[in-house]
Amino acid sequence: MLEHSNGQPGTVKIYREYHEKLRRHDGWYCFVVYRPHGCSGLTVVRDKMTRACDLPLLRWYGGGDYRETEQPKIPIDDIF
C-alpha cells in the first residue's frame, strides 16, 4: 500500500474546474509516487499516465476557499 510519509493512506488531489477542462480537451494526468531524499533528491516509486475521462468515479466535495473549486478524495490504490 502506498502512503504519505506520516503513515496516512495516500490520496490524490485534483480540482474540478481543471479536471473538467482536461476532459473537454481529451487531456491526460501523469500521476507520480515518489520518495524524497535529502533536500533536493527523489526516487520515483511508481508512475502512471491516464486520460482524465478514465479516472474512477469521482465524488466531489467542497474544497474550501483554496482555488474556489471542488475536489474528490481519490485513494492512490484506485489510481495504481
C-alpha positions in Angstrom: 0.0 0.0 0.0 1.3 3.5 -0.9 1.0 6.0 1.9 2.1 9.5 2.9 5.4 9.9 4.8 3.4 10.3 8.0 1.8 6.9 7.5 -1.6 8.1 6.4 -3.3 6.4 3.4 -2.2 8.1 0.2 -4.7 10.2 -1.7 -4.7 12.1 -4.9 -5.9 15.7 -5.1 -7.4 17.1 -8.2 -9.6 20.2 -8.8 -13.0 20.0 -10.5 -12.5 23.1 -12.6 -9.2 21.9 -14.1 -10.5 18.3 -14.4 -13.4 19.4 -16.5 -11.2 21.4 -18.7 -8.9 18.4 -19.2 -11.9 16.2 -20.1 -13.2 18.7 -22.6 -9.8 18.7 -24.4 -9.1 14.9 -24.1 -6.4 15.7 -21.6 -4.2 13.3 -19.5 -2.9 13.1 -16.0 0.5 11.9 -15.1 0.5 10.5 -11.5 3.8 10.0 -9.8 4.5 8.5 -6.4 7.9 9.5 -5.1 10.2 9.1 -2.1 12.2 12.3 -1.2 15.9 12.0 -0.4 17.5 14.9 1.5 16.8 18.5 0.3 16.9 18.1 -3.4 16.6 14.4 -4.4 13.8 11.9 -5.0 13.2 8.4 -6.2 10.2 7.7 -8.4 8.4 4.7 -6.9 5.6 4.4 -9.4 4.1 6.4 -12.3 1.1 6.2 -14.5 -0.4 8.2 -17.3 -4.2 8.1 -17.6 -6.8 10.0 -19.6 -8.9 12.4 -17.5 -12.1 10.6 -18.6 -10.7 7.2 -17.3 -10.4 8.2 -13.7 -12.5 6.2 -11.2 -16.0 7.6 -10.4 -15.4 10.9 -8.6 -17.5 12.2 -5.7 -16.9 15.9 -5.4 -16.9 17.9 -2.2 -16.2 21.5 -1.3 -12.5 22.2 -1.2 -12.8 25.3 1.0 -11.6 28.7 -0.2 -8.5 27.2 -1.8 -8.8 27.6 -5.6 -12.5 28.1 -5.1 -13.4 24.7 -6.6 -14.5 21.2 -5.5 -12.2 18.2 -5.1 -12.6 14.5 -4.6 -10.5 12.2 -2.4 -9.1 9.5 -4.6 -7.1 6.8 -2.8 -3.8 6.2 -4.5 -4.6 2.5 -4.8 -7.6 3.4 -7.1 -5.2 5.1 -9.5 -2.5 2.4 -9.4 
